[in-house]
Amino acid sequence: MNNLSFNIPISPIDVWGSLIAQKVLLPDSGKFTIADLTAKTNHEKHPYPLFTAIMSSRSLQDSTPWVEFTLHEVGSTYLNAYIPNWAFGRRFEKGISHKQGFSVYPPAQPLSFFMGIWGSAIAVNLQEFIQDKFGASAGKDILNALKGSALTENRIAAADVFNWTYSMPGSRLSDLPKFQLVDAGLDFNLALPPLLRPERAIDIIIVLDASASVVTDPAAQLKKAQEFAQKNNLKFPIIDYSITKNNCSVHYGDPQKNIPTIIYIPVLANPGYQNGWYLDPKNSENYTSTNNFIYTRDQVKQLSGLIEYTVLTSKDRIIDAIKHVALEKDKS
């Protein structure tokens, strides 16, 4: 328990992350750090991963800042400040990390702690749970009855972390010693905000949307991503929502204006996929509920087979979109 030894905040996420790591990273799960993943992306054998979370604090009011985690740093455009991931968890003041009264700096946080943050849907508060469980209309009535109760907003199972911009001039949260980080899916399920940063200048984004909402509204999460982009003045293509119910749809941007093209692939039933079963919200055997945490080997094979089939049958459309964007970019 290194965090206890160095007076670093402890939360249920420490335990939650350890449980995830023990299931996924055995053996010696507690010894891994984010830096240990770096070797896996050397020589371009594997994609470079980006992980996300969102800040949660009453000080944020109507904002929902996204935080991105790479193999090298942690930070947020909202704070306009980034730190090496091995410094994440340290106490900062005016941009300088401190030993917190000890002879050495705290060790790097284990990968399990980060995994706990990225997958901390358990940090949902009562307000979000009620809205998700009962819908907007019925949920509103229940919340009105609970109006004024701190129980509706508090997050009991969220990660408490030191604010690396505490007392830093120019920081929006300079007066906040620490804040909470939770699963970014509590905002929306498509981790597009880091990809929309203008510095990355991404031309094409392929979205595989496996959100629970795709069975009733295939583009619900895409709409939220578009609203986020508009609110934060980020480039986003015009989405033709009349075609997002298709297994694959292309929404062209403009590479000359740094507007990315989005290829949208919701994980929907595909009648052409004949592996004995396909995703159907009316199918009693539908095991893809958000609340289902256990998949059998056959279920994994069925689901991955469906996605593979959809991508392969959409191959020509995807290739044509890539060629189109490449040609448009060459014109500049």
DOBA-911248 format. One record per residue (C-alpha): x, y, z; residue number from 1. Coordinates in steps of 0.2 Angstrom, whole numbers. Layout:
% residues N
+-------+-------+-------+-----+
!    c1 !    c2 !    c3 !   k !
+-------+-------+-------+-----+
!     X !     Y !     Z ! NUM !
...
+-------+-------+-------+-----+
***
This chain:
% residues 332
+-------+-------+-------+-----+
!    c1 !    c2 !    c3 !   k !
+-------+-------+-------+-----+
!     0 !     0 !     0 !   1 !
!    12 !    13 !    -6 !   2 !
!    -1 !    27 !    -6 !   3 !
!    -4 !    25 !    13 !   4 !
!    15 !    26 !    16 !   5 !
!    16 !    42 !     7 !   6 !
!     0 !    50 !    12 !   7 !
!    -8 !    49 !    -5 !   8 !
!   -27 !    48 !    -5 !   9 !
!   -34 !    31 !    -4 !  10 !
!   -51 !    27 !   -12 !  11 !
!   -61 !    12 !   -17 !  12 !
!   -53 !    13 !   -34 !  13 !
!   -37 !     7 !   -27 !  14 !
!   -46 !    -9 !   -23 !  15 !
!   -56 !   -10 !   -39 !  16 !
!   -41 !    -7 !   -50 !  17 !
!   -32 !   -21 !   -41 !  18 !
!   -46 !   -33 !   -44 !  19 !
!   -46 !   -29 !   -62 !  20 !
!   -27 !   -31 !   -63 !  21 !
!   -27 !   -47 !   -54 !  22 !
!   -40 !   -54 !   -67 !  23 !
!   -31 !   -47 !   -83 !  24 !
!   -13 !   -45 !   -79 !  25 !
!    -8 !   -60 !   -68 !  26 !
!     4 !   -64 !   -62 !  27 !
!    13 !   -50 !   -52 !  28 !
!    -1 !   -37 !   -57 !  29 !
!     4 !   -25 !   -44 !  30 !
!    22 !   -23 !   -51 !  31 !
!    16 !   -16 !   -68 !  32 !
!    16 !     3 !   -72 !  33 !
!    11 !    12 !   -88 !  34 !
!    29 !    13 !   -93 !  35 !
!    29 !    -6 !   -95 !  36 !
!    17 !    -4 !  -109 !  37 !
!    29 !     6 !  -119 !  38 !
!    39 !    -9 !  -126 !  39 !
!    23 !   -16 !  -133 !  40 !
!    21 !    -1 !  -145 !  41 !
!    39 !    -1 !  -150 !  42 !
!    43 !    -3 !  -169 !  43 !
!    24 !     1 !  -173 !  44 !
!    19 !   -17 !  -169 !  45 !
!     4 !   -12 !  -159 !  46 !
!    -6 !     5 !  -159 !  47 !
!    -1 !    18 !  -147 !  48 !
!   -15 !    19 !  -134 !  49 !
!   -24 !    34 !  -127 !  50 !
!   -34 !    32 !  -111 !  51 !
!   -47 !    44 !  -104 !  52 !
!   -56 !    49 !   -88 !  53 !
!   -66 !    65 !   -83 !  54 !
!   -64 !    77 !   -69 !  55 !
!   -78 !    77 !   -56 !  56 !
!   -79 !    92 !   -44 !  57 !
!   -93 !   104 !   -39 !  58 !
!   -80 !   118 !   -43 !  59 !
!   -82 !   113 !   -61 !  60 !
!  -100 !   118 !   -62 !  61 !
!  -106 !   114 !   -79 !  62 !
!   -90 !   109 !   -86 !  63 !
!   -84 !    91 !   -89 !  64 !
!   -66 !    91 !   -92 !  65 !
!   -58 !    76 !  -100 !  66 !
!   -41 !    70 !   -95 !  67 !
!   -30 !    60 !  -106 !  68 !
!   -17 !    47 !  -101 !  69 !
!    -3 !    41 !  -113 !  70 !
!    12 !    30 !  -111 !  71 !
!    21 !    46 !  -107 !  72 !
!    10 !    59 !   -99 !  73 !
!    -6 !    64 !   -90 !  74 !
!   -15 !    80 !   -93 !  75 !
!   -30 !    90 !   -99 !  76 !
!   -33 !   104 !  -111 !  77 !
!   -45 !   111 !   -98 !  78 !
!   -30 !   114 !   -87 !  79 !
!   -18 !   117 !  -101 !  80 !
!    -5 !   107 !   -91 !  81 !
!     3 !    89 !   -92 !  82 !
!    14 !    79 !   -81 !  83 !
!    24 !    63 !   -84 !  84 !
!    14 !    49 !   -79 !  85 !
!    27 !    43 !   -66 !  86 !
!    23 !    59 !   -57 !  87 !
!     4 !    56 !   -57 !  88 !
!    -2 !    55 !   -39 !  89 !
!    12 !    66 !   -31 !  90 !
!     7 !    82 !   -22 !  91 !
!    11 !    98 !   -33 !  92 !
!    11 !   116 !   -29 !  93 !
!    15 !   130 !   -41 !  94 !
!    20 !   117 !   -54 !  95 !
!    33 !   108 !   -43 !  96 !
!    31 !    91 !   -36 !  97 !
!    36 !    88 !   -18 !  98 !
!    42 !    74 !    -7 !  99 !
!    28 !    77 !     5 ! 100 !
!    39 !    77 !    20 ! 101 !
!    48 !    61 !    15 ! 102 !
!    66 !    58 !    10 ! 103 !
!    61 !    51 !    -7 ! 104 !
!    47 !    54 !   -20 ! 105 !
!    32 !    42 !   -20 ! 106 !
!    34 !    28 !   -33 ! 107 !
!    25 !    28 !   -49 ! 108 !
!     7 !    23 !   -47 ! 109 !
!     4 !     5 !   -53 ! 110 !
!    -5 !     1 !   -69 ! 111 !
!   -19 !    -6 !   -59 ! 112 !
!   -24 !    11 !   -51 ! 113 !
!   -25 !    19 !   -69 ! 114 !
!   -35 !     4 !   -75 ! 115 !
!   -47 !     7 !   -60 ! 116 !
!   -49 !    25 !   -65 ! 117 !
!   -52 !    21 !   -83 ! 118 !
!   -65 !     8 !   -79 ! 119 !
!   -73 !    16 !   -64 ! 120 !
!   -91 !    16 !   -70 ! 121 !
!   -94 !    11 !   -51 ! 122 !
!   -91 !    29 !   -47 ! 123 !
!  -108 !    34 !   -54 ! 124 !
!  -118 !    45 !   -42 ! 125 !
!  -136 !    42 !   -38 ! 126 !
!  -142 !    56 !   -50 ! 127 !
!  -134 !    47 !   -65 ! 128 !
!  -140 !    30 !   -59 ! 129 !
!  -158 !    36 !   -58 ! 130 !
!  -158 !    44 !   -75 ! 131 !
!  -150 !    29 !   -83 ! 132 !
!  -162 !    17 !   -74 ! 133 !
!  -178 !    26 !   -76 ! 134 !
!  -176 !    37 !   -90 ! 135 !
!  -176 !    56 !   -92 ! 136 !
!  -194 !    59 !   -88 ! 137 !
!  -197 !    47 !   -73 ! 138 !
!  -179 !    50 !   -67 ! 139 !
!  -183 !    69 !   -66 ! 140 !
!  -198 !    66 !   -55 ! 141 !
!  -188 !    55 !   -43 ! 142 !
!  -173 !    68 !   -43 ! 143 !
!  -185 !    82 !   -39 ! 144 !
!  -191 !    72 !   -24 ! 145 !
!  -173 !    71 !   -18 ! 146 !
!  -169 !    89 !   -22 ! 147 !
!  -156 !    96 !   -10 ! 148 !
!  -149 !    79 !    -5 ! 149 !
!  -130 !    78 !    -6 ! 150 !
!  -133 !    59 !   -10 ! 151 !
!  -138 !    63 !   -28 ! 152 !
!  -122 !    71 !   -32 ! 153 !
!  -108 !    63 !   -22 ! 154 !
!   -97 !    50 !   -29 ! 155 !
!   -93 !    37 !   -16 ! 156 !
!   -82 !    26 !   -27 ! 157 !
!   -71 !    39 !   -36 ! 158 !
!   -52 !    41 !   -37 ! 159 !
!   -46 !    56 !   -27 ! 160 !
!   -30 !    63 !   -34 ! 161 !
!   -19 !    78 !   -31 ! 162 !
!   -21 !    92 !   -43 ! 163 !
!    -5 !    95 !   -53 ! 164 !
!   -10 !   113 !   -56 ! 165 !
!   -13 !   118 !   -38 ! 166 !
!    -8 !   136 !   -34 ! 167 !
!    -2 !   137 !   -52 ! 168 !
!    -5 !   154 !   -60 ! 169 !
!   -17 !   153 !   -74 ! 170 !
!   -25 !   137 !   -69 ! 171 !
!   -43 !   136 !   -69 ! 172 !
!   -42 !   125 !   -53 ! 173 !
!   -28 !   133 !   -45 ! 174 !
!   -37 !   134 !   -28 ! 175 !
!   -41 !   115 !   -28 ! 176 !
!   -29 !   104 !   -19 ! 177 !
!   -36 !    88 !   -27 ! 178 !
!   -51 !    82 !   -37 ! 179 !
!   -59 !    66 !   -42 ! 180 !
!   -57 !    56 !   -58 ! 181 !
!   -70 !    44 !   -65 ! 182 !
!   -73 !    34 !   -80 ! 183 !
!   -75 !    45 !   -95 ! 184 !
!   -90 !    35 !  -101 ! 185 !
!  -100 !    44 !   -87 ! 186 !
!  -100 !    59 !   -99 ! 187 !
!  -101 !    49 !  -116 ! 188 !
!   -94 !    33 !  -122 ! 189 !
!   -84 !    38 !  -137 ! 190 !
!   -67 !    44 !  -132 ! 191 !
!   -65 !    56 !  -146 ! 192 !
!   -60 !    72 !  -136 ! 193 !
!   -41 !    68 !  -136 ! 194 !
!   -42 !    64 !  -155 ! 195 !
!   -50 !    81 !  -159 ! 196 !
!   -35 !    91 !  -152 ! 197 !
!   -30 !   102 !  -166 ! 198 !
!   -11 !    98 !  -162 ! 199 !
!   -15 !    80 !  -168 ! 200 !
!   -22 !    85 !  -185 ! 201 !
!   -30 !    68 !  -187 ! 202 !
!   -38 !    66 !  -204 ! 203 !
!   -49 !    50 !  -201 ! 204 !
!   -57 !    43 !  -186 ! 205 !
!   -64 !    26 !  -187 ! 206 !
!   -77 !    24 !  -173 ! 207 !
!   -83 !     7 !  -167 ! 208 !
!   -98 !    11 !  -156 ! 209 !
!  -102 !    -4 !  -144 ! 210 !
!  -112 !     7 !  -132 ! 211 !
!  -128 !     0 !  -125 ! 212 !
!  -138 !    14 !  -133 ! 213 !
!  -134 !     8 !  -151 ! 214 !
!  -149 !    -4 !  -151 ! 215 !
!  -161 !    10 !  -148 ! 216 !
!  -152 !    25 !  -155 ! 217 !
!  -136 !    20 !  -164 ! 218 !
!  -129 !    38 !  -164 ! 219 !
!  -134 !    44 !  -147 ! 220 !
!  -115 !    44 !  -141 ! 221 !
!  -110 !    51 !  -158 ! 222 !
!  -122 !    66 !  -155 ! 223 !
!  -114 !    69 !  -138 ! 224 !
!   -97 !    69 !  -145 ! 225 !
!  -102 !    81 !  -158 ! 226 !
!  -110 !    92 !  -145 ! 227 !
!   -94 !    92 !  -134 ! 228 !
!   -84 !    97 !  -150 ! 229 !
!   -96 !   112 !  -153 ! 230 !
!   -95 !   117 !  -135 ! 231 !
!   -76 !   117 !  -135 ! 232 !
!   -73 !   124 !  -152 ! 233 !
!   -66 !   108 !  -159 ! 234 !
!   -67 !   103 !  -178 ! 235 !
!   -80 !    90 !  -181 ! 236 !
!   -89 !    85 !  -197 ! 237 !
!  -107 !    87 !  -201 ! 238 !
!  -115 !    70 !  -197 ! 239 !
!  -129 !    63 !  -208 ! 240 !
!  -139 !    55 !  -194 ! 241 !
!  -151 !    47 !  -207 ! 242 !
!  -138 !    35 !  -211 ! 243 !
!  -130 !    31 !  -194 ! 244 !
!  -142 !    16 !  -192 ! 245 !
!  -132 !     7 !  -206 ! 246 !
!  -119 !    -5 !  -201 ! 247 !
!  -106 !     7 !  -208 ! 248 !
!  -108 !    26 !  -213 ! 249 !
!   -95 !    39 !  -218 ! 250 !
!   -96 !    57 !  -213 ! 251 !
!   -84 !    67 !  -223 ! 252 !
!   -74 !    82 !  -216 ! 253 !
!   -62 !    93 !  -224 ! 254 !
!   -43 !    89 !  -223 ! 255 !
!   -39 !   106 !  -229 ! 256 !
!   -49 !   114 !  -215 ! 257 !
!   -42 !   101 !  -202 ! 258 !
!   -60 !    94 !  -200 ! 259 !
!   -58 !    75 !  -198 ! 260 !
!   -69 !    62 !  -208 ! 261 !
!   -78 !    50 !  -196 ! 262 !
!   -81 !    32 !  -202 ! 263 !
!   -95 !    26 !  -190 ! 264 !
!   -98 !     8 !  -186 ! 265 !
!  -111 !     4 !  -173 ! 266 !
!  -111 !   -14 !  -166 ! 267 !
!  -128 !   -18 !  -173 ! 268 !
!  -137 !   -34 !  -179 ! 269 !
!  -131 !   -39 !  -196 ! 270 !
!  -142 !   -51 !  -205 ! 271 !
!  -128 !   -57 !  -216 ! 272 !
!  -119 !   -63 !  -201 ! 273 !
!  -124 !   -82 !  -200 ! 274 !
!  -115 !   -88 !  -185 ! 275 !
!  -130 !   -95 !  -177 ! 276 !
!  -135 !   -79 !  -168 ! 277 !
!  -133 !   -60 !  -171 ! 278 !
!  -135 !   -45 !  -160 ! 279 !
!  -154 !   -41 !  -158 ! 280 !
!  -161 !   -31 !  -144 ! 281 !
!  -176 !   -42 !  -143 ! 282 !
!  -166 !   -58 !  -142 ! 283 !
!  -168 !   -65 !  -125 ! 284 !
!  -150 !   -72 !  -127 ! 285 !
!  -143 !   -55 !  -128 ! 286 !
!  -128 !   -55 !  -116 ! 287 !
!  -121 !   -38 !  -121 ! 288 !
!  -130 !   -28 !  -107 ! 289 !
!  -119 !   -16 !   -98 ! 290 !
!  -122 !   -25 !   -82 ! 291 !
!  -115 !   -42 !   -89 ! 292 !
!   -97 !   -44 !   -83 ! 293 !
!   -95 !   -62 !   -88 ! 294 !
!   -94 !   -68 !  -106 ! 295 !
!   -91 !   -86 !  -111 ! 296 !
!   -78 !   -91 !  -124 ! 297 !
!   -92 !   -94 !  -137 ! 298 !
!  -100 !   -77 !  -133 ! 299 !
!   -84 !   -68 !  -136 ! 300 !
!   -81 !   -78 !  -152 ! 301 !
!   -99 !   -73 !  -158 ! 302 !
!   -97 !   -55 !  -154 ! 303 !
!   -80 !   -53 !  -161 ! 304 !
!   -85 !   -63 !  -176 ! 305 !
!  -100 !   -51 !  -179 ! 306 !
!   -88 !   -35 !  -178 ! 307 !
!   -76 !   -44 !  -189 ! 308 !
!   -89 !   -48 !  -202 ! 309 !
!   -96 !   -30 !  -202 ! 310 !
!   -79 !   -22 !  -204 ! 311 !
!   -74 !   -34 !  -218 ! 312 !
!   -91 !   -32 !  -228 ! 313 !
!   -88 !   -13 !  -226 ! 314 !
!   -70 !   -14 !  -232 ! 315 !
!   -73 !    -6 !  -249 ! 316 !
!   -82 !     9 !  -241 ! 317 !
!   -69 !    11 !  -229 ! 318 !
!   -55 !    10 !  -242 ! 319 !
!   -64 !    22 !  -253 ! 320 !
!   -66 !    35 !  -239 ! 321 !
!   -47 !    34 !  -235 ! 322 !
!   -43 !    36 !  -253 ! 323 !
!   -55 !    51 !  -255 ! 324 !
!   -47 !    60 !  -239 ! 325 !
!   -30 !    57 !  -246 ! 326 !
!   -34 !    64 !  -263 ! 327 !
!   -42 !    79 !  -255 ! 328 !
!   -27 !    82 !  -243 ! 329 !
!   -15 !    81 !  -258 ! 330 !
!   -24 !    96 !  -266 ! 331 !
!   -18 !   107 !  -252 ! 332 !
+-------+-------+-------+-----+
***
